[in-house]
Amino acid sequence: MTTLGVIAGRSTRRGTASEAASRLQSAVQVAIARGYTVGKTVFIGNVEGTVIGYNIGNAGDYPGSTYPLVVHTPYGVSKCALIEVSLD
């Protein structure tokens, strides 16, 4: 029987692929535990938005481990860190 699992990938500047995946998973779990679920109304400062998903990317300027929320506002879609948003 064949089982599937995480393959220890190449090292990146942020560690191995499996370490990056673990940080991403943790960030999304923390966001959900704090109440930032899909469909929830949030505020970025005074701008109201809605959580429309989670940032699962590990590359670029806005990795999901740091910016786990994807929020739709009247000004467009933004990747957000938990420190940038509030529930009230």
Gaussian input, Z-matrix of N, CA and C with variables (Angstrom, degrees):
# hf/3-21g

backbone

0 1
 N
 C     1     B1
 C     2     B2     1     A1
 N     3     B3     2     A2     1     D1
 C     4     B4     3     A3     2     D2
 C     5     B5     4     A4     3     D3
 N     6     B6     5     A5     4     D4
 C     7     B7     6     A6     5     D5
 C     8     B8     7     A7     6     D6
 N     9     B9     8     A8     7     D7
 C    10    B10     9     A9     8     D8
 C    11    B11    10    A10     9     D9
 N    12    B12    11    A11    10    D10
 C    13    B13    12    A12    11    D11
 C    14    B14    13    A13    12    D12
 N    15    B15    14    A14    13    D13
 C    16    B16    15    A15    14    D14
 C    17    B17    16    A16    15    D15
 N    18    B18    17    A17    16    D16
 C    19    B19    18    A18    17    D17
 C    20    B20    19    A19    18    D18
 N    21    B21    20    A20    19    D19
 C    22    B22    21    A21    20    D20
 C    23    B23    22    A22    21    D21
 N    24    B24    23    A23    22    D22
 C    25    B25    24    A24    23    D23
 C    26    B26    25    A25    24    D24
 N    27    B27    26    A26    25    D25
 C    28    B28    27    A27    26    D26
 C    29    B29    28    A28    27    D27
 N    30    B30    29    A29    28    D28
 C    31    B31    30    A30    29    D29
 C    32    B32    31    A31    30    D30
 N    33    B33    32    A32    31    D31
 C    34    B34    33    A33    32    D32
 C    35    B35    34    A34    33    D33
 N    36    B36    35    A35    34    D34
 C    37    B37    36    A36    35    D35
 C    38    B38    37    A37    36    D36
 N    39    B39    38    A38    37    D37
 C    40    B40    39    A39    38    D38
 C    41    B41    40    A40    39    D39
 N    42    B42    41    A41    40    D40
 C    43    B43    42    A42    41    D41
 C    44    B44    43    A43    42    D42
 N    45    B45    44    A44    43    D43
 C    46    B46    45    A45    44    D44
 C    47    B47    46    A46    45    D45
 N    48    B48    47    A47    46    D46
 C    49    B49    48    A48    47    D47
 C    50    B50    49    A49    48    D48
 N    51    B51    50    A50    49    D49
 C    52    B52    51    A51    50    D50
 C    53    B53    52    A52    51    D51
 N    54    B54    53    A53    52    D52
 C    55    B55    54    A54    53    D53
 C    56    B56    55    A55    54    D54
 N    57    B57    56    A56    55    D55
 C    58    B58    57    A57    56    D56
 C    59    B59    58    A58    57    D57
 N    60    B60    59    A59    58    D58
 C    61    B61    60    A60    59    D59
 C    62    B62    61    A61    60    D60
 N    63    B63    62    A62    61    D61
 C    64    B64    63    A63    62    D62
 C    65    B65    64    A64    63    D63
 N    66    B66    65    A65    64    D64
 C    67    B67    66    A66    65    D65
 C    68    B68    67    A67    66    D66
 N    69    B69    68    A68    67    D67
 C    70    B70    69    A69    68    D68
 C    71    B71    70    A70    69    D69
 N    72    B72    71    A71    70    D70
 C    73    B73    72    A72    71    D71
 C    74    B74    73    A73    72    D72
 N    75    B75    74    A74    73    D73
 C    76    B76    75    A75    74    D74
 C    77    B77    76    A76    75    D75
 N    78    B78    77    A77    76    D76
 C    79    B79    78    A78    77    D77
 C    80    B80    79    A79    78    D78
 N    81    B81    80    A80    79    D79
 C    82    B82    81    A81    80    D80
 C    83    B83    82    A82    81    D81
 N    84    B84    83    A83    82    D82
 C    85    B85    84    A84    83    D83
 C    86    B86    85    A85    84    D84
 N    87    B87    86    A86    85    D85
 C    88    B88    87    A87    86    D86
 C    89    B89    88    A88    87    D87
 N    90    B90    89    A89    88    D88
 C    91    B91    90    A90    89    D89
 C    92    B92    91    A91    90    D90
 N    93    B93    92    A92    91    D91
 C    94    B94    93    A93    92    D92
 C    95    B95    94    A94    93    D93
 N    96    B96    95    A95    94    D94
 C    97    B97    96    A96    95    D95
 C    98    B98    97    A97    96    D96
 N    99    B99    98    A98    97    D97
 C   100   B100    99    A99    98    D98
 C   101   B101   100   A100    99    D99
 N   102   B102   101   A101   100   D100
 C   103   B103   102   A102   101   D101
 C   104   B104   103   A103   102   D102
 N   105   B105   104   A104   103   D103
 C   106   B106   105   A105   104   D104
 C   107   B107   106   A106   105   D105
 N   108   B108   107   A107   106   D106
 C   109   B109   108   A108   107   D107
 C   110   B110   109   A109   108   D108
 N   111   B111   110   A110   109   D109
 C   112   B112   111   A111   110   D110
 C   113   B113   112   A112   111   D111
 N   114   B114   113   A113   112   D112
 C   115   B115   114   A114   113   D113
 C   116   B116   115   A115   114   D114
 N   117   B117   116   A116   115   D115
 C   118   B118   117   A117   116   D116
 C   119   B119   118   A118   117   D117
 N   120   B120   119   A119   118   D118
 C   121   B121   120   A120   119   D119
 C   122   B122   121   A121   120   D120
 N   123   B123   122   A122   121   D121
 C   124   B124   123   A123   122   D122
 C   125   B125   124   A124   123   D123
 N   126   B126   125   A125   124   D124
 C   127   B127   126   A126   125   D125
 C   128   B128   127   A127   126   D126
 N   129   B129   128   A128   127   D127
 C   130   B130   129   A129   128   D128
 C   131   B131   130   A130   129   D129
 N   132   B132   131   A131   130   D130
 C   133   B133   132   A132   131   D131
 C   134   B134   133   A133   132   D132
 N   135   B135   134   A134   133   D133
 C   136   B136   135   A135   134   D134
 C   137   B137   136   A136   135   D135
 N   138   B138   137   A137   136   D136
 C   139   B139   138   A138   137   D137
 C   140   B140   139   A139   138   D138
 N   141   B141   140   A140   139   D139
 C   142   B142   141   A141   140   D140
 C   143   B143   142   A142   141   D141
 N   144   B144   143   A143   142   D142
 C   145   B145   144   A144   143   D143
 C   146   B146   145   A145   144   D144
 N   147   B147   146   A146   145   D145
 C   148   B148   147   A147   146   D146
 C   149   B149   148   A148   147   D147
 N   150   B150   149   A149   148   D148
 C   151   B151   150   A150   149   D149
 C   152   B152   151   A151   150   D150
 N   153   B153   152   A152   151   D151
 C   154   B154   153   A153   152   D152
 C   155   B155   154   A154   153   D153
 N   156   B156   155   A155   154   D154
 C   157   B157   156   A156   155   D155
 C   158   B158   157   A157   156   D156
 N   159   B159   158   A158   157   D157
 C   160   B160   159   A159   158   D158
 C   161   B161   160   A160   159   D159
 N   162   B162   161   A161   160   D160
 C   163   B163   162   A162   161   D161
 C   164   B164   163   A163   162   D162
 N   165   B165   164   A164   163   D163
 C   166   B166   165   A165   164   D164
 C   167   B167   166   A166   165   D165
 N   168   B168   167   A167   166   D166
 C   169   B169   168   A168   167   D167
 C   170   B170   169   A169   168   D168
 N   171   B171   170   A170   169   D169
 C   172   B172   171   A171   170   D170
 C   173   B173   172   A172   171   D171
 N   174   B174   173   A173   172   D172
 C   175   B175   174   A174   173   D173
 C   176   B176   175   A175   174   D174
 N   177   B177   176   A176   175   D175
 C   178   B178   177   A177   176   D176
 C   179   B179   178   A178   177   D177
 N   180   B180   179   A179   178   D178
 C   181   B181   180   A180   179   D179
 C   182   B182   181   A181   180   D180
 N   183   B183   182   A182   181   D181
 C   184   B184   183   A183   182   D182
 C   185   B185   184   A184   183   D183
 N   186   B186   185   A185   184   D184
 C   187   B187   186   A186   185   D185
 C   188   B188   187   A187   186   D186
 N   189   B189   188   A188   187   D187
 C   190   B190   189   A189   188   D188
 C   191   B191   190   A190   189   D189
 N   192   B192   191   A191   190   D190
 C   193   B193   192   A192   191   D191
 C   194   B194   193   A193   192   D192
 N   195   B195   194   A194   193   D193
 C   196   B196   195   A195   194   D194
 C   197   B197   196   A196   195   D195
 N   198   B198   197   A197   196   D196
 C   199   B199   198   A198   197   D197
 C   200   B200   199   A199   198   D198
 N   201   B201   200   A200   199   D199
 C   202   B202   201   A201   200   D200
 C   203   B203   202   A202   201   D201
 N   204   B204   203   A203   202   D202
 C   205   B205   204   A204   203   D203
 C   206   B206   205   A205   204   D204
 N   207   B207   206   A206   205   D205
 C   208   B208   207   A207   206   D206
 C   209   B209   208   A208   207   D207
 N   210   B210   209   A209   208   D208
 C   211   B211   210   A210   209   D209
 C   212   B212   211   A211   210   D210
 N   213   B213   212   A212   211   D211
 C   214   B214   213   A213   212   D212
 C   215   B215   214   A214   213   D213
 N   216   B216   215   A215   214   D214
 C   217   B217   216   A216   215   D215
 C   218   B218   217   A217   216   D216
 N   219   B219   218   A218   217   D217
 C   220   B220   219   A219   218   D218
 C   221   B221   220   A220   219   D219
 N   222   B222   221   A221   220   D220
 C   223   B223   222   A222   221   D221
 C   224   B224   223   A223   222   D222
 N   225   B225   224   A224   223   D223
 C   226   B226   225   A225   224   D224
 C   227   B227   226   A226   225   D225
 N   228   B228   227   A227   226   D226
 C   229   B229   228   A228   227   D227
 C   230   B230   229   A229   228   D228
 N   231   B231   230   A230   229   D229
 C   232   B232   231   A231   230   D230
 C   233   B233   232   A232   231   D231
 N   234   B234   233   A233   232   D232
 C   235   B235   234   A234   233   D233
 C   236   B236   235   A235   234   D234
 N   237   B237   236   A236   235   D235
 C   238   B238   237   A237   236   D236
 C   239   B239   238   A238   237   D237
 N   240   B240   239   A239   238   D238
 C   241   B241   240   A240   239   D239
 C   242   B242   241   A241   240   D240
 N   243   B243   242   A242   241   D241
 C   244   B244   243   A243   242   D242
 C   245   B245   244   A244   243   D243
 N   246   B246   245   A245   244   D244
 C   247   B247   246   A246   245   D245
 C   248   B248   247   A247   246   D246
 N   249   B249   248   A248   247   D247
 C   250   B250   249   A249   248   D248
 C   251   B251   250   A250   249   D249
 N   252   B252   251   A251   250   D250
 C   253   B253   252   A252   251   D251
 C   254   B254   253   A253   252   D252
 N   255   B255   254   A254   253   D253
 C   256   B256   255   A255   254   D254
 C   257   B257   256   A256   255   D255
 N   258   B258   257   A257   256   D256
 C   259   B259   258   A258   257   D257
 C   260   B260   259   A259   258   D258
 N   261   B261   260   A260   259   D259
 C   262   B262   261   A261   260   D260
 C   263   B263   262   A262   261   D261

   B1=1.4463
   B2=1.5255
   B3=1.3097
   B4=1.4538
   B5=1.5178
   B6=1.3325
   B7=1.4633
   B8=1.5153
   B9=1.2954
   B10=1.4607
   B11=1.5191
   B12=1.3045
   B13=1.4497
   B14=1.5071
   B15=1.3079
   B16=1.4551
   B17=1.5187
   B18=1.3012
   B19=1.4661
   B20=1.5132
   B21=1.3247
   B22=1.4617
   B23=1.5232
   B24=1.3113
   B25=1.4626
   B26=1.5103
   B27=1.3171
   B28=1.4626
   B29=1.5158
   B30=1.3008
   B31=1.4575
   B32=1.5245
   B33=1.3064
   B34=1.4577
   B35=1.5229
   B36=1.2887
   B37=1.4654
   B38=1.5182
   B39=1.3077
   B40=1.4690
   B41=1.5218
   B42=1.3309
   B43=1.4574
   B44=1.5179
   B45=1.3072
   B46=1.4660
   B47=1.5205
   B48=1.3151
   B49=1.4661
   B50=1.5245
   B51=1.3231
   B52=1.4577
   B53=1.5308
   B54=1.3315
   B55=1.4660
   B56=1.5274
   B57=1.3194
   B58=1.4664
   B59=1.5291
   B60=1.3275
   B61=1.4656
   B62=1.5220
   B63=1.3136
   B64=1.4662
   B65=1.5272
   B66=1.3347
   B67=1.4699
   B68=1.5262
   B69=1.3108
   B70=1.4625
   B71=1.5241
   B72=1.3214
   B73=1.4551
   B74=1.5269
   B75=1.3156
   B76=1.4625
   B77=1.5230
   B78=1.3227
   B79=1.4681
   B80=1.5204
   B81=1.3203
   B82=1.4661
   B83=1.5306
   B84=1.3268
   B85=1.4622
   B86=1.5239
   B87=1.3235
   B88=1.4685
   B89=1.5278
   B90=1.3230
   B91=1.4714
   B92=1.5279
   B93=1.3145
   B94=1.4662
   B95=1.5281
   B96=1.3307
   B97=1.4670
   B98=1.5280
   B99=1.3251
   B100=1.4747
   B101=1.5219
   B102=1.3346
   B103=1.4604
   B104=1.5105
   B105=1.3172
   B106=1.4683
   B107=1.5302
   B108=1.3150
   B109=1.4620
   B110=1.5275
   B111=1.3040
   B112=1.4677
   B113=1.5248
   B114=1.3334
   B115=1.4552
   B116=1.5211
   B117=1.3241
   B118=1.4697
   B119=1.5260
   B120=1.3325
   B121=1.4551
   B122=1.5236
   B123=1.3345
   B124=1.4682
   B125=1.5205
   B126=1.3161
   B127=1.4600
   B128=1.5187
   B129=1.3213
   B130=1.4596
   B131=1.5235
   B132=1.3222
   B133=1.4618
   B134=1.5154
   B135=1.3357
   B136=1.4645
   B137=1.5278
   B138=1.3089
   B139=1.4686
   B140=1.5214
   B141=1.3244
   B142=1.4625
   B143=1.5163
   B144=1.3105
   B145=1.4538
   B146=1.5138
   B147=1.3220
   B148=1.4610
   B149=1.5147
   B150=1.3367
   B151=1.4582
   B152=1.5265
   B153=1.3298
   B154=1.4702
   B155=1.5254
   B156=1.3205
   B157=1.4520
   B158=1.5128
   B159=1.3461
   B160=1.4548
   B161=1.5203
   B162=1.3050
   B163=1.4559
   B164=1.5278
   B165=1.3226
   B166=1.4658
   B167=1.5236
   B168=1.3251
   B169=1.4621
   B170=1.5225
   B171=1.3210
   B172=1.4578
   B173=1.5197
   B174=1.3034
   B175=1.4659
   B176=1.5257
   B177=1.3053
   B178=1.4579
   B179=1.5132
   B180=1.3175
   B181=1.4571
   B182=1.5267
   B183=1.3257
   B184=1.4561
   B185=1.5296
   B186=1.3444
   B187=1.4641
   B188=1.5329
   B189=1.3061
   B190=1.4575
   B191=1.5119
   B192=1.3181
   B193=1.4633
   B194=1.5262
   B195=1.3225
   B196=1.4625
   B197=1.5239
   B198=1.3197
   B199=1.4679
   B200=1.5293
   B201=1.3557
   B202=1.4626
   B203=1.5232
   B204=1.3243
   B205=1.4640
   B206=1.5213
   B207=1.3285
   B208=1.4645
   B209=1.5263
   B210=1.3353
   B211=1.4621
   B212=1.5248
   B213=1.3348
   B214=1.4639
   B215=1.5256
   B216=1.3397
   B217=1.4624
   B218=1.5238
   B219=1.3304
   B220=1.4650
   B221=1.5312
   B222=1.3203
   B223=1.4651
   B224=1.5182
   B225=1.3236
   B226=1.4536
   B227=1.5184
   B228=1.3090
   B229=1.4619
   B230=1.5210
   B231=1.3376
   B232=1.4604
   B233=1.5200
   B234=1.3327
   B235=1.4575
   B236=1.5172
   B237=1.3286
   B238=1.4598
   B239=1.5173
   B240=1.3333
   B241=1.4522
   B242=1.5273
   B243=1.3180
   B244=1.4665
   B245=1.5143
   B246=1.3245
   B247=1.4578
   B248=1.5349
   B249=1.3201
   B250=1.4694
   B251=1.5194
   B252=1.3255
   B253=1.4695
   B254=1.5259
   B255=1.3195
   B256=1.4679
   B257=1.5162
   B258=1.3321
   B259=1.4613
   B260=1.5240
   B261=1.3317
   B262=1.4664
   B263=1.5034
   A1=108.40
   A2=116.35
   A3=122.51
   A4=109.29
   A5=116.31
   A6=120.40
   A7=109.13
   A8=115.00
   A9=120.94
   A10=109.25
   A11=116.87
   A12=121.38
   A13=110.54
   A14=116.07
   A15=121.40
   A16=108.78
   A17=116.19
   A18=121.48
   A19=107.47
   A20=116.66
   A21=120.33
   A22=107.81
   A23=115.88
   A24=120.72
   A25=113.37
   A26=113.51
   A27=120.83
   A28=109.98
   A29=114.86
   A30=120.40
   A31=108.80
   A32=116.02
   A33=121.67
   A34=106.82
   A35=116.96
   A36=117.96
   A37=111.29
   A38=117.52
   A39=121.20
   A40=111.88
   A41=118.87
   A42=121.93
   A43=110.78
   A44=115.91
   A45=120.03
   A46=110.14
   A47=115.27
   A48=120.44
   A49=110.75
   A50=118.06
   A51=119.81
   A52=111.56
   A53=118.39
   A54=121.12
   A55=110.63
   A56=116.80
   A57=121.28
   A58=110.05
   A59=117.06
   A60=120.87
   A61=110.98
   A62=116.48
   A63=121.06
   A64=110.98
   A65=117.64
   A66=121.39
   A67=110.73
   A68=116.33
   A69=121.22
   A70=110.56
   A71=116.37
   A72=120.88
   A73=110.57
   A74=117.27
   A75=121.53
   A76=111.40
   A77=117.43
   A78=121.28
   A79=111.47
   A80=117.04
   A81=120.91
   A82=110.08
   A83=118.08
   A84=121.35
   A85=111.39
   A86=117.49
   A87=121.21
   A88=109.96
   A89=117.23
   A90=120.90
   A91=110.53
   A92=117.20
   A93=121.24
   A94=110.21
   A95=116.88
   A96=121.03
   A97=111.88
   A98=117.36
   A99=121.36
   A100=112.60
   A101=117.00
   A102=120.61
   A103=115.80
   A104=117.37
   A105=120.73
   A106=109.38
   A107=115.06
   A108=121.24
   A109=110.21
   A110=116.25
   A111=121.14
   A112=109.17
   A113=115.17
   A114=121.79
   A115=113.78
   A116=117.24
   A117=121.98
   A118=110.45
   A119=116.05
   A120=121.78
   A121=108.67
   A122=115.89
   A123=122.21
   A124=108.76
   A125=114.66
   A126=120.51
   A127=109.66
   A128=115.29
   A129=122.39
   A130=103.52
   A131=116.15
   A132=119.50
   A133=108.21
   A134=117.02
   A135=122.02
   A136=112.58
   A137=117.85
   A138=121.90
   A139=109.81
   A140=115.32
   A141=120.73
   A142=110.51
   A143=115.61
   A144=120.91
   A145=110.43
   A146=115.48
   A147=122.55
   A148=109.13
   A149=116.14
   A150=119.94
   A151=107.31
   A152=116.03
   A153=119.65
   A154=112.18
   A155=116.82
   A156=119.05
   A157=111.07
   A158=113.82
   A159=121.36
   A160=109.46
   A161=115.95
   A162=123.02
   A163=108.30
   A164=117.04
   A165=120.46
   A166=112.35
   A167=116.51
   A168=120.52
   A169=111.62
   A170=116.66
   A171=121.02
   A172=112.84
   A173=117.97
   A174=121.15
   A175=109.88
   A176=115.27
   A177=120.49
   A178=113.65
   A179=115.24
   A180=121.72
   A181=113.64
   A182=118.04
   A183=122.10
   A184=111.25
   A185=117.66
   A186=120.08
   A187=111.17
   A188=115.73
   A189=121.05
   A190=114.13
   A191=117.73
   A192=119.71
   A193=111.81
   A194=117.67
   A195=122.51
   A196=111.92
   A197=116.82
   A198=123.52
   A199=109.02
   A200=118.03
   A201=119.96
   A202=116.03
   A203=118.49
   A204=120.27
   A205=112.27
   A206=115.67
   A207=121.93
   A208=105.21
   A209=115.24
   A210=121.76
   A211=109.96
   A212=115.65
   A213=121.58
   A214=108.25
   A215=116.27
   A216=122.38
   A217=107.96
   A218=117.72
   A219=119.46
   A220=112.90
   A221=117.29
   A222=121.75
   A223=113.20
   A224=117.74
   A225=121.55
   A226=111.56
   A227=115.15
   A228=122.03
   A229=109.01
   A230=115.66
   A231=120.75
   A232=110.35
   A233=115.95
   A234=122.03
   A235=105.96
   A236=117.00
   A237=120.25
   A238=112.93
   A239=115.44
   A240=122.73
   A241=107.72
   A242=116.74
   A243=119.37
   A244=112.03
   A245=118.25
   A246=121.16
   A247=112.27
   A248=117.55
   A249=122.16
   A250=113.69
   A251=117.68
   A252=121.03
   A253=111.31
   A254=115.02
   A255=120.85
   A256=108.57
   A257=114.92
   A258=120.22
   A259=112.66
   A260=118.26
   A261=119.50
   A262=112.47
   D1=134.48
   D2=179.55
   D3=-95.81
   D4=134.20
   D5=175.48
   D6=-114.91
   D7=153.76
   D8=179.59
   D9=-105.07
   D10=150.03
   D11=177.69
   D12=-163.22
   D13=178.01
   D14=177.95
   D15=-76.54
   D16=131.31
   D17=177.26
   D18=-94.11
   D19=129.62
   D20=176.89
   D21=-65.05
   D22=107.60
   D23=-173.74
   D24=-88.48
   D25=-172.16
   D26=178.14
   D27=-60.57
   D28=153.05
   D29=174.82
   D30=-73.95
   D31=139.02
   D32=174.44
   D33=-117.08
   D34=178.91
   D35=178.45
   D36=-67.50
   D37=-14.80
   D38=177.88
   D39=-106.28
   D40=14.82
   D41=-179.59
   D42=108.56
   D43=-166.24
   D44=-179.12
   D45=-75.83
   D46=165.35
   D47=178.96
   D48=-61.28
   D49=-38.70
   D50=-179.42
   D51=-69.46
   D52=-34.08
   D53=175.63
   D54=-66.27
   D55=-41.27
   D56=178.47
   D57=-63.82
   D58=-42.16
   D59=178.88
   D60=-63.76
   D61=-37.06
   D62=179.17
   D63=-66.74
   D64=-42.32
   D65=177.63
   D66=-63.73
   D67=-40.93
   D68=178.99
   D69=-63.24
   D70=-47.95
   D71=179.73
   D72=-59.81
   D73=-43.05
   D74=179.05
   D75=-62.24
   D76=-43.00
   D77=-179.38
   D78=-62.45
   D79=-42.90
   D80=179.19
   D81=-67.32
   D82=-41.50
   D83=178.68
   D84=-62.23
   D85=-40.52
   D86=177.84
   D87=-63.82
   D88=-43.91
   D89=179.25
   D90=-59.19
   D91=-45.58
   D92=179.90
   D93=-64.74
   D94=-43.62
   D95=-179.68
   D96=-61.86
   D97=-30.54
   D98=179.24
   D99=-84.99
   D100=1.92
   D101=175.01
   D102=99.52
   D103=4.46
   D104=-179.23
   D105=-88.13
   D106=75.00
   D107=-178.62
   D108=-99.67
   D109=161.00
   D110=-179.85
   D111=-59.54
   D112=131.49
   D113=-179.02
   D114=95.85
   D115=-12.16
   D116=-178.30
   D117=-73.65
   D118=137.68
   D119=174.92
   D120=-79.07
   D121=131.31
   D122=179.32
   D123=-132.87
   D124=168.72
   D125=176.96
   D126=-126.11
   D127=134.23
   D128=170.26
   D129=-107.57
   D130=96.99
   D131=-169.80
   D132=66.58
   D133=-121.35
   D134=177.84
   D135=-97.73
   D136=0.07
   D137=-176.77
   D138=-90.46
   D139=122.42
   D140=178.91
   D141=-81.50
   D142=141.46
   D143=177.51
   D144=-149.25
   D145=179.28
   D146=179.66
   D147=-129.67
   D148=133.17
   D149=174.90
   D150=-68.02
   D151=122.05
   D152=-179.41
   D153=-111.58
   D154=-4.62
   D155=178.90
   D156=168.31
   D157=-169.54
   D158=-177.85
   D159=-124.50
   D160=140.19
   D161=-178.84
   D162=-79.95
   D163=110.45
   D164=-177.58
   D165=-103.12
   D166=10.82
   D167=178.78
   D168=-82.60
   D169=143.92
   D170=177.94
   D171=-112.04
   D172=-0.04
   D173=-177.20
   D174=-113.12
   D175=165.72
   D176=174.90
   D177=87.96
   D178=-169.64
   D179=-175.97
   D180=-77.78
   D181=-17.30
   D182=-175.88
   D183=-128.40
   D184=69.34
   D185=-178.74
   D186=-69.75
   D187=148.39
   D188=-178.61
   D189=-61.89
   D190=-24.73
   D191=178.90
   D192=-68.35
   D193=-24.07
   D194=178.06
   D195=-104.83
   D196=-35.36
   D197=-178.16
   D198=-121.84
   D199=74.11
   D200=-171.77
   D201=-76.58
   D202=-16.77
   D203=-175.65
   D204=-98.32
   D205=142.78
   D206=170.50
   D207=-114.80
   D208=118.08
   D209=-172.48
   D210=-121.17
   D211=132.75
   D212=175.53
   D213=-97.15
   D214=126.55
   D215=177.80
   D216=-124.69
   D217=172.89
   D218=175.16
   D219=-61.34
   D220=-17.35
   D221=-178.91
   D222=-96.22
   D223=-2.88
   D224=-179.65
   D225=129.68
   D226=-165.29
   D227=-177.49
   D228=-102.54
   D229=139.45
   D230=-177.80
   D231=-135.85
   D232=144.53
   D233=169.93
   D234=-90.82
   D235=129.90
   D236=-172.68
   D237=-127.86
   D238=144.31
   D239=168.71
   D240=-82.50
   D241=155.25
   D242=-178.86
   D243=-63.00
   D244=-29.67
   D245=179.39
   D246=-69.45
   D247=-17.38
   D248=-177.86
   D249=-88.31
   D250=-12.96
   D251=-173.87
   D252=-120.79
   D253=158.92
   D254=173.69
   D255=-140.81
   D256=161.13
   D257=-179.39
   D258=-92.59
   D259=-12.21
   D260=179.40
   D261=-136.46

